[in-house]
Amino acid sequence: MAPKGAAGRAPGDRRSAPSRIQPSRIKRSRAAGPTRREPTPEPDRSGRQTTFTARAAVLVIAVACVMVAVAVPLKIWLGQRHDIASLTAATDQTRQRLAALNAEHKRWQDPGYVEAQARQRLHLVLPGQKSYIVLGKAGQGRRASSTHLRTSSAGGSWYSTLWASVQAAGNAAPSK
């Protein structure tokens, strides 16, 4: 037989606990062999209940905080982009208006344009010229004169002539 505490044993030797050591003080190996356990029943997957764990709650709170932290600056950024776009459009309109005013300024520098505008707007003429001003729209004078000829050539009493002139005045287009 091998001495006590020897690593190897002969086949068939039984290991016996020393008689002096109490059974409660015997050290057991941590890598104990498998023990027989009751099998745990598997959860029923057909009625599948999801449990709201603390980890999921922390995740939801973190996502909500990130969304709030991103939403406010994003809203401000989008508002500023809109303001920039509207100011750019206003700048473009101002540039177009400035170009039109510069072109008009160049036209007014031309003496021929100034003379033409004076004739058209102020009815100015050069010395020795005659100016004729025609009132009403083009073609309107002919209708009025033809109506006048019909009423005056019809003859008759003064009240029929008066009534015809009132009707002619009512038929004429209003001038602006």
PyMOL commands that set and color helices and strands:
alter all, ss='L'
color gray80, all
select helices_A, chain A and resi 23-25+54-108+111-122+140-154+158-171
alter helices_A, ss='H'
color red, helices_A
deselect
rebuild
show_as cartoon
